[in-house]
């Protein structure tokens, strides 16, 4: 097993200075990590439709895997009963194919961005277990079946475990029961037996939630459910999780005999929001006093701290390159990030709002160049 050193403050200063000049001499992310794991990025509609002139060269040069932010979610492709709209999903898949990228499907079953009609009958009452199972089966087999052999892997079930480790009381769980997860994986496997199937969730570094997810994976495997990997979303803070917590989390899932995928990586740099150690959408959307302190730009010392944070976390990923299949950044530039909300300007990614590589980018490149013998 290789061990990788984190970058020191002195090295980071040198790396920051090295950002000046042309891009031609700078290795790309996918080149640097070619022997370790795929480097992916999440795309919005403008990006896979060729309308983002700033993002397009970054996507094509830096990444060898893509995920869709919204194009394959239920509300996007199946907005009404019996109505499917694959316009954007087809563009997304075509973009990946034309650029020879691994194409990821996100996501089939989630408690959010699922239309109300899915759970309700014509009287607006909850449907029966049998009706919802049939709607789930139809949706999964229609969507996965359409891209059979073209989409490499699917986030089958997203965010099913609550912070206390118990199953989240979503409409899926309330109407179908705990086995809705098994059914979703079963339907996806039937639609494409060769696709890799993932369970995806946030804050699995928190011990109670991780224990609950571990029990879920054990249960699925014991029942012969074809689960390939666990997706750690990777919505990180500057001081959470610690590198030790991230290392332990990856190790715990690897022991179960599944691969690990980092599916939605970013780092929240805003000090006022560091206490929220989950990726809960509602919590992150709340206005927080003092959250807009970087509205005019990120101070140099915070840039350096962010670079070190990325270097440290990629050192952990490299340590586990035998079980990690992919690391995906959740957005192309800082301006694309979901962590920008009214009253909060954030800087969580490797490229700035002008599409220029940040010190964090160079730190990530450098992390793979500094192996230390065991």
C-alpha positions as CSV (number, residue, x, y, z in Angstrom):
1,X,0.0,0.0,0.0
2,X,1.3,3.4,-0.9
3,X,1.3,6.3,1.6
4,X,1.1,9.9,0.4
5,X,2.3,13.0,2.1
6,X,0.1,16.1,2.5
7,X,1.5,19.3,1.1
8,X,3.2,21.7,3.5
9,X,2.4,25.4,3.6
10,X,5.8,26.2,2.0
11,X,5.0,23.9,-1.0
12,X,1.6,25.4,-1.4
13,X,3.1,28.9,-1.7
14,X,5.4,27.6,-4.5
15,X,2.4,25.8,-6.2
16,X,0.4,29.0,-6.0
17,X,3.1,30.9,-7.8
18,X,3.3,28.1,-10.4
19,X,-0.2,28.9,-11.5
20,X,1.0,32.0,-13.4
21,X,1.7,31.3,-17.0
22,X,0.2,29.1,-19.8
23,X,-1.8,26.0,-19.2
24,X,0.1,23.9,-21.7
25,X,2.8,22.7,-19.3
26,X,0.3,21.8,-16.6
27,X,-0.8,18.1,-16.3
28,X,-4.5,17.5,-16.3
29,X,-6.5,15.8,-13.5
30,X,-7.3,12.8,-15.6
31,X,-3.7,12.4,-16.7
32,X,-2.4,12.7,-13.1
33,X,-4.8,10.1,-11.8
34,X,-4.9,7.8,-14.8
35,X,-3.4,4.8,-12.9
36,X,-5.5,5.4,-9.7
37,X,-9.1,6.2,-10.4
38,X,-11.4,8.1,-12.7
39,X,-11.8,11.8,-12.2
40,X,-15.3,13.0,-12.8
41,X,-17.4,16.1,-12.8
42,X,-21.1,16.9,-12.5
43,X,-22.7,18.7,-15.5
44,X,-25.7,21.0,-15.8
45,X,-27.8,21.4,-18.9
46,X,-25.8,24.2,-20.5
47,X,-22.6,22.3,-20.1
48,X,-23.6,19.0,-21.8
49,X,-25.5,21.0,-24.5
50,X,-22.3,22.9,-25.5
51,X,-23.6,26.3,-24.3
52,X,-21.0,26.9,-21.5
53,X,-18.0,28.2,-23.4
54,X,-16.0,28.7,-20.2
55,X,-16.7,25.3,-18.8
56,X,-16.4,23.2,-22.0
57,X,-12.6,23.2,-22.4
58,X,-12.2,22.4,-18.7
59,X,-14.6,19.5,-18.9
60,X,-13.1,18.0,-22.0
61,X,-9.5,18.4,-20.9
62,X,-9.6,17.6,-17.2
63,X,-12.2,14.8,-16.7
64,X,-12.8,11.3,-17.9
65,X,-16.2,10.7,-16.2
66,X,-19.4,12.7,-16.0
67,X,-22.5,12.8,-13.8
68,X,-25.7,14.7,-14.5
69,X,-26.8,17.3,-11.9
70,X,-30.5,16.9,-12.7
71,X,-31.0,15.5,-16.2
72,X,-31.8,11.9,-15.1
73,X,-33.7,12.7,-11.9
74,X,-37.3,11.5,-11.9
75,X,-38.8,15.1,-12.1
76,X,-36.7,15.7,-15.3
77,X,-37.4,12.5,-17.3
78,X,-40.8,11.4,-15.9
79,X,-42.7,14.5,-15.0
80,X,-46.3,13.2,-15.5
81,X,-47.9,9.7,-15.4
82,X,-47.1,7.9,-18.7
83,X,-45.0,10.9,-19.9
84,X,-41.3,10.6,-20.4
85,X,-39.0,13.4,-21.7
86,X,-35.5,12.2,-22.5
87,X,-34.5,15.4,-24.3
88,X,-31.8,16.5,-21.9
89,X,-30.9,13.0,-20.8
90,X,-30.1,12.0,-24.4
91,X,-28.0,15.1,-24.8
92,X,-26.1,14.3,-21.7
93,X,-25.4,10.7,-22.8
94,X,-24.4,11.8,-26.3
95,X,-22.0,14.3,-24.8
96,X,-20.3,11.6,-22.8
97,X,-20.1,9.3,-25.7
98,X,-18.7,11.9,-28.1
99,X,-15.9,12.7,-25.6
100,X,-15.2,9.1,-24.7
101,X,-16.1,9.5,-21.0
102,X,-17.5,7.1,-18.4
103,X,-21.2,8.1,-18.1
104,X,-22.9,7.9,-14.7
105,X,-26.6,7.7,-14.1
106,X,-27.9,9.8,-11.1
107,X,-30.4,9.0,-9.6
108,X,-33.3,6.5,-9.8
109,X,-34.9,6.5,-6.4
110,X,-34.7,9.5,-4.1
111,X,-37.0,11.2,-1.6
112,X,-36.5,14.6,-3.4
113,X,-37.2,15.8,-7.0
114,X,-39.8,13.1,-7.4
115,X,-43.2,14.4,-8.5
116,X,-46.1,14.3,-6.1
117,X,-48.2,12.2,-8.5
118,X,-45.8,9.2,-8.1
119,X,-47.1,8.6,-4.5
120,X,-50.7,9.7,-5.0
121,X,-53.9,8.5,-6.6
122,X,-56.6,10.6,-8.4
123,X,-58.1,11.5,-5.0
124,X,-54.6,12.7,-3.8
125,X,-54.5,9.8,-1.3
126,X,-51.3,7.7,-1.0
127,X,-51.3,4.8,-3.4
128,X,-50.9,1.2,-2.3
129,X,-47.6,-0.7,-2.0
130,X,-48.4,-2.6,-5.1
131,X,-49.1,0.5,-7.2
132,X,-46.0,2.3,-6.0
133,X,-43.8,-0.7,-6.7
134,X,-45.2,-0.9,-10.2
135,X,-44.5,2.8,-10.8
136,X,-41.0,2.3,-9.5
137,X,-40.5,-0.7,-11.7
138,X,-41.8,1.0,-14.8
139,X,-39.6,4.1,-14.2
140,X,-36.4,2.2,-13.5
141,X,-36.7,-0.3,-16.3
142,X,-37.7,2.4,-18.8
143,X,-34.9,4.8,-17.9
144,X,-32.1,2.2,-17.3
145,X,-33.3,0.2,-20.3
146,X,-33.1,3.2,-22.6
147,X,-29.4,3.6,-21.8
148,X,-28.5,-0.1,-21.4
149,X,-24.9,-0.6,-22.3
150,X,-24.3,3.1,-22.6
151,X,-24.4,4.3,-19.0
152,X,-21.6,2.7,-17.0
153,X,-23.2,2.9,-13.5
154,X,-26.3,4.1,-11.7
155,X,-27.0,5.7,-8.3
156,X,-29.9,3.4,-7.7
157,X,-31.0,4.6,-4.3
158,X,-30.0,8.0,-3.0
159,X,-30.0,9.2,0.7
160,X,-32.1,6.5,2.3
161,X,-30.4,6.5,5.7
162,X,-31.1,9.2,8.3
163,X,-28.5,10.8,10.6
164,X,-29.4,8.4,13.4
165,X,-28.6,5.4,11.2
166,X,-32.2,4.3,10.7
167,X,-34.0,4.3,7.4
168,X,-35.3,7.7,6.4
169,X,-39.1,8.0,6.7
170,X,-39.5,8.9,3.0
171,X,-42.7,8.2,1.1
172,X,-41.0,5.2,-0.5
173,X,-40.4,3.7,2.9
174,X,-43.8,4.6,4.3
175,X,-45.8,3.2,1.4
176,X,-43.7,0.2,0.3
177,X,-41.7,-0.6,3.4
178,X,-38.0,-1.2,4.1
179,X,-37.7,-3.5,1.1
180,X,-38.2,-0.7,-1.4
181,X,-34.4,-0.5,-1.6
182,X,-34.0,-4.1,-2.5
183,X,-36.7,-3.8,-5.1
184,X,-35.0,-0.8,-6.7
185,X,-31.8,-2.6,-7.1
186,X,-33.6,-5.7,-8.4
187,X,-35.4,-3.7,-11.1
188,X,-32.2,-1.9,-12.1
189,X,-30.3,-5.1,-12.5
190,X,-33.1,-6.7,-14.5
191,X,-33.0,-3.7,-16.9
192,X,-29.2,-3.8,-17.4
193,X,-27.4,-6.8,-15.8
194,X,-24.0,-5.4,-16.7
195,X,-24.4,-2.0,-15.1
196,X,-22.7,-1.1,-11.8
197,X,-25.2,-0.3,-9.1
198,X,-24.5,2.1,-6.3
199,X,-26.0,3.2,-3.0
200,X,-25.3,6.9,-2.6
201,X,-25.4,9.1,0.6
202,X,-24.0,12.1,2.4
203,X,-22.2,12.4,5.8
204,X,-21.5,8.7,6.1
205,X,-18.4,9.8,7.9
206,X,-20.7,10.5,10.9
207,X,-20.5,7.3,12.9
208,X,-24.3,6.6,13.6
209,X,-25.2,7.1,10.0
210,X,-22.2,5.1,8.8
211,X,-23.2,2.2,11.0
212,X,-26.8,2.3,9.6
213,X,-25.5,2.3,6.1
214,X,-23.1,-0.6,6.8
215,X,-26.0,-2.7,8.2
216,X,-28.0,-1.8,5.0
217,X,-25.2,-3.0,2.7
218,X,-24.7,-6.2,4.7
219,X,-28.4,-6.9,4.4
220,X,-28.4,-6.3,0.7
221,X,-25.4,-8.5,0.1
222,X,-26.8,-11.3,2.3
223,X,-30.0,-11.3,0.2
224,X,-27.9,-11.5,-3.0
225,X,-28.8,-8.0,-4.1
226,X,-26.3,-6.9,-6.9
227,X,-24.8,-3.8,-5.2
228,X,-21.4,-2.8,-6.7
229,X,-20.3,0.2,-4.7
230,X,-21.1,2.7,-2.0
231,X,-21.1,6.4,-3.0
232,X,-19.7,8.8,-0.4
233,X,-21.0,12.2,-1.6
234,X,-18.0,14.1,-0.2
235,X,-19.6,17.4,0.6
236,X,-16.8,18.3,3.0
237,X,-16.1,21.2,5.3
238,X,-12.7,22.7,6.0
239,X,-12.4,20.8,9.3
240,X,-14.8,17.9,8.8
241,X,-14.4,15.1,8.4
242,X,-10.9,14.7,9.7
243,X,-8.6,12.7,7.4
244,X,-8.7,9.9,10.0
245,X,-12.6,9.8,9.8
246,X,-12.5,9.7,6.0
247,X,-9.8,7.0,6.1
248,X,-11.9,4.9,8.5
249,X,-15.1,5.4,6.5
250,X,-13.6,4.2,3.3
251,X,-12.0,1.2,5.1
252,X,-15.3,0.2,6.8
253,X,-17.1,0.0,3.5
254,X,-14.2,-1.7,1.7
255,X,-14.4,-4.5,4.3
256,X,-17.9,-5.3,3.1
257,X,-16.6,-6.3,-0.3
258,X,-17.9,-3.3,-2.2
259,X,-16.1,-0.6,-4.1
260,X,-16.2,3.0,-2.9
261,X,-17.0,6.0,-5.1
262,X,-16.6,9.7,-4.2
263,X,-19.6,11.0,-6.0
264,X,-20.2,14.7,-5.2
265,X,-16.9,16.3,-3.9
266,X,-16.7,19.9,-2.8
267,X,-15.4,21.8,0.2
268,X,-17.4,24.5,1.9
269,X,-15.0,27.3,2.8
270,X,-17.5,29.6,4.6
271,X,-16.7,29.6,8.4
272,X,-20.2,30.4,9.4
273,X,-21.6,27.3,7.8
274,X,-19.0,24.8,9.1
275,X,-21.3,23.5,11.9
276,X,-23.7,21.9,9.5
277,X,-22.0,18.6,8.9
278,X,-24.5,17.2,6.4
279,X,-25.5,17.9,2.8
280,X,-29.1,18.3,3.7
281,X,-30.6,20.7,1.1
282,X,-32.9,22.5,3.4
283,X,-30.1,23.1,6.0
284,X,-27.7,24.4,3.4
285,X,-30.3,26.7,1.8
286,X,-30.9,28.5,5.1
287,X,-29.6,32.0,5.5
288,X,-26.8,32.1,8.1
289,X,-25.5,35.2,9.8
290,X,-22.0,36.0,8.6
291,X,-22.1,33.6,5.7
292,X,-21.3,36.2,3.0
293,X,-17.9,37.2,4.2
294,X,-16.2,36.3,0.9
295,X,-18.5,38.2,-1.4
296,X,-15.6,40.2,-2.8
297,X,-13.2,37.2,-3.2
298,X,-11.4,34.5,-1.2
299,X,-8.4,35.8,0.9
300,X,-5.0,34.3,0.1
301,X,-4.8,32.5,3.4
302,X,-8.1,30.7,2.8
303,X,-7.0,29.8,-0.7
304,X,-3.9,28.1,0.8
305,X,-6.0,26.4,3.5
306,X,-8.4,25.1,0.9
307,X,-5.4,23.8,-1.2
308,X,-4.0,21.9,1.8
309,X,-7.5,20.5,2.6
310,X,-7.8,19.1,-0.9
311,X,-4.2,17.8,-0.8
312,X,-4.9,16.0,2.5
313,X,-8.2,14.5,1.4
314,X,-6.7,13.3,-2.0
315,X,-3.9,11.7,0.0
316,X,-6.6,9.5,1.7
317,X,-8.2,8.7,-1.6
318,X,-4.8,7.7,-3.0
319,X,-4.1,5.4,-0.1
320,X,-7.3,3.6,-1.0
321,X,-6.9,3.6,-4.8
322,X,-7.4,-0.2,-4.8
323,X,-11.0,0.2,-3.7
324,X,-11.9,3.7,-5.0
325,X,-13.2,3.6,-8.6
326,X,-13.9,7.3,-9.2
327,X,-13.7,10.8,-7.6
328,X,-16.3,13.2,-9.0
329,X,-16.3,17.0,-8.4
330,X,-19.8,18.4,-7.9
331,X,-19.5,21.2,-10.4
332,X,-17.0,22.6,-12.9
333,X,-16.2,26.1,-11.5
334,X,-17.0,27.9,-8.2
335,X,-19.8,29.8,-9.9
336,X,-21.6,26.5,-10.8
337,X,-21.7,25.2,-7.2
338,X,-24.9,24.5,-5.3
339,X,-23.2,25.9,-2.3
340,X,-23.7,29.4,-3.6
341,X,-27.1,30.5,-2.1
342,X,-28.7,33.9,-1.6
343,X,-26.5,35.6,1.0
344,X,-23.6,33.3,0.5
345,X,-20.8,33.3,-2.1
346,X,-18.8,30.1,-1.9
347,X,-15.5,28.8,-3.4
348,X,-15.6,25.0,-3.0
349,X,-14.1,23.7,-6.3
350,X,-10.8,23.5,-8.1
351,X,-11.5,26.2,-10.8
352,X,-12.5,29.7,-10.0
353,X,-15.4,31.7,-11.5
354,X,-13.3,32.7,-14.5
355,X,-12.4,29.0,-15.2
356,X,-8.9,29.4,-14.0
357,X,-7.2,26.7,-11.9
358,X,-6.9,27.5,-8.2
359,X,-4.1,26.6,-5.8
360,X,-6.3,23.7,-4.8
361,X,-6.1,22.3,-8.4
362,X,-2.3,22.3,-8.3
363,X,-2.4,20.8,-4.8
364,X,-4.5,17.9,-6.1
365,X,-2.1,17.3,-9.1
366,X,0.9,17.5,-6.8
367,X,-0.6,15.0,-4.3
368,X,-0.2,12.1,-6.8
369,X,3.4,13.1,-7.5
370,X,4.7,12.7,-4.0
371,X,4.4,9.1,-3.0
372,X,6.5,7.9,0.0
373,X,7.7,4.3,0.0
374,X,6.0,2.1,2.6
